[in-house]
Structures are given as structure tokens and as C-alpha cells.
């Protein structure tokens, strides 16, 4: 997944959600609908989230320095985690609070037509960034060999597409819930349906926030490369004729397209210095060939020798 594709998805979602948020807040003030106000909170939170993802992308591009020798790629994971927290507090908490408040202090929905028009327009604006995010996610799934979108959601190390896709999916669900709740509240003159719709929207956002927080937390604290990539790296190195024994393989994602690789190896005996240097160069070339995102490769040749020597000592 190219970074310009990630940004295209973010910009599309940002423009759509910003327009939608203004419309929803305006209609919420006119109609008095708690569900519409909850949807306004939702769209405002989504707009802020897209801005934070853009900040993460910009900061992740900073070059390595003395303080951060491996670069700033994990900034993207940090801001994705902040997005999950934002969805929890701004979207879910406020929507549930507004629904409970409407249960305690009932207020009739004043304008069904205007509410449904805005919800319909919101679906159109939401559908466009959702389709872009879905198309990019499907392309990523096919390119990386994921079995399904849920499989990709669990295994992918790129939070950008998933955050936007799941945000917009939750937004479409929320719009349907709001439409049903507002319609029932207006036709039956029972504001409880509007309040329940607001609470249900909050619950949808709560589930989304917890899912995104769990996925981004693993990346933020340092997550290894996927099993298939680790197997490719291990085979590429351990099948070389210069390698006598392979020890532990350690990997970590520094960003979606930047994997740190560290492996213990024992070279065959009687290799000259030039031959060792050539073998190390071939190791790096082979690893980058099978896993192009493995950008930082470190070979530990002594660790395995010490381990084997200690294991052969008597007693």
C-alpha cells in the first residue's frame, strides 16, 4: 500500500465528515433529536481523527536522528491509538450520555423530513470515502494474500486504511440506526426511540474504539513481522550454503513499511574475512528480496557460537 493511497483515503474521509458534521449539528439544533446530535458528535470525532492520522503520517516521515536512530515511523501507530481513544471519549461517551439524558428529559423530535434529508445526504457523503477505503483495503488484501478483510484487520500492520474503513462502516450503521430511531420517535410521539438510537450509536462506536485500541496497542509497543514474512526470512537465510546453524530470529515493525530484523547465525568453518563479508551482503540481499519491507537487518554471528560452546561444556 503506497502512502499516497493512504492519504487519498484520509482526505476523502476528512472532507466528507466535515461537511456531514456541520449539517448534523444544524439539524440537531432544529429538530431536538438526540440521535442526530450523537451523529454530529460522531462525524466531528471522525473529522478530528482524520486530522490526527495526517499528523501521524507527516511525523512518521521525519528522518532518523541521534535520539531516534530507527526513525519516527511508529508515530503513525501512536496517532492511530489516539484516534481510538478519541472515538471512545468523543464519539461513544457523548452519544451514550446524550441518549441517557434524553431518557431522563424527553423531548419530541420536531422535524422528520429535515432529519431524513440530512441523514440521506450524510449517507451519500459517507459512502464515497467508505468506497475508497474499501477499494484500497481490497487491493491490500489481494496484494498481501489475506484470506478476508477481517483477517487483514487482525494481521495488517498498516492502521490507516483500517481506521478509515471501520470508522466509515460504523458511521453508515449509525446513520441507519439514527434514521430508524428518529422516524419511530416522530411517528409514535415517543422520544424513547430517539434516545435508544443515540445509545445504540454510542455502543457501536464503543465496540469500534475497543477494537482499534487493541490492534494499534500491539503495534505501538512493538509487534513482530507476520508469520509468513518470518518464515520467508528464516528460509532465505538458513538455506544459504555459508550458514551452518540459525539461531533466534527477532523482528519488529518500526512502521508499516519498515521492519527491523535481527538473527543469530553460525557460519561454516574456515571462511575468510572477505567471504564472510560477501555472505553477509548476500544475506541482506536475499532478505530484502523476499520481504522488501525488511529495511534494517542485523546479523549476530557470535551469539550462536557462544551458546553452542556453553552447551558442549562438561558438567
FENPE-V307291 format. One record per backbone hydrogen bond with DSSP energy under -1.0 kcal/mol. CO is the residue of the C=O (numbers start at 1). NH is the residue of the N-H. Records with the same first field share a line. If there is no record, write none. Layout:
BEGIN
CO->NH / NH
END
This chain:
BEGIN
2->6
3->7
4->8
5->9
6->10
7->11
8->12
9->13
10->14
11->15
12->16
13->17
14->18
15->19
16->20
17->21
18->22
19->23
20->24
21->25
22->26
23->27
24->28
25->29
26->30
27->31
28->32
31->110
33->37
34->38
35->39
36->40
37->41
38->42
39->43
40->44
41->45
42->46
43->47
44->48
45->49
46->50
47->51
48->52
49->53
50->54
51->55
52->56
53->57
54->58
55->59
56->60
59->62
68->65 / 71
72->75
73->76
74->78
75->79
76->80
77->81
78->82
79->83
80->84
81->85
82->86
83->87
84->88
85->89
86->90 / 91
87->92
88->93
91->95
92->96
93->97
94->98
95->99
96->100
97->101
98->102
99->103
100->104
101->105
111->115
112->116
113->117
114->118
115->119
116->120
117->121
118->122
119->123
120->124
121->125
122->126
123->127
124->128
126->130
127->131
128->132
129->133
130->134
131->135
132->136
133->137
134->138
135->139
136->140
137->141
138->142
139->143
140->144
141->145 / 146
148->152
149->153
150->154
151->155
152->156
159->163
160->164
161->165
162->166
163->167
164->168
165->169
166->170
167->171
168->172
169->173
170->174
171->175
172->176
173->177
174->178
175->179
176->180
177->181
178->182
179->183
180->184
181->185
182->186
183->187
184->188
190->193
191->195
192->196
193->197
194->198
195->199
196->200
197->201
198->202
199->203
200->204
201->205
202->206
203->207
204->208
205->209
206->210
207->211
208->212
209->213
210->214
211->215
212->216
213->217
214->218
215->219
216->220
217->221
223->253
226->230
227->231
228->232
229->233
230->234
231->235
232->236
233->237
234->238
235->239
237->240
240->243
242->268
245->266
248->264
250->262
252->260
255->258
258->254 / 255
259->296
260->252
261->298
262->250
263->300
264->247
266->244 / 245
272->276
273->277
274->278
275->279
276->280
277->281
278->282
279->283
280->284
281->285
282->286
283->287
284->288
285->289
286->290
287->291
291->294
293->259 / 295
296->261
298->263
300->265
302->306
303->307
304->308
305->309
306->310
307->311
308->312
END
